[in-house]
Amino acid sequence: MRSCKRADEHAAETPLKPDEISREGIRDLSPGKVQAARAEGKPFKLVARAKLAGDGKLAATVRPEQMLFSDPLGNVRGTSLAIHFELDMLPGLTIISHRPNLQSTAYGMLADFINAVRK
């Protein structure tokens, strides 16, 4: 997991450490539950969310969520990656990396490792 940072009006940074992120994997999802969710048009996606609270603290989670196909993340398939921003002036911006290759995935893992051991 990459370290998330926020910048406020004073350009201060607030790091988010991996142990501060509430995490839940896909282990408890049975094949039947996954197939039923897809059949009803709401497949499961492993979603990471981060939100800046009013007090300036960053809260983050990673967990399986059911997504409608109409959701910006609902049509992300296979190993593709996506990030969706909901901003004051831009209510919906989604960036998708379709089928990332081995080099980009390995680079991301190496960058995550280096950032984690620096802290």
Buried (B, 14 or more C-beta within 10 A) or exposed (E): BEBBEBEEEEEEEEEBEBEEBEEEEEEEEEEEEBEEBEEEEBBBBEBBEEEEEEEEEBEBBBBBBBBEEEBBBBBBEEEEBBEBEEEEEEEEEEEBBEEBEEEEEEEBEEEBEEBEEEE
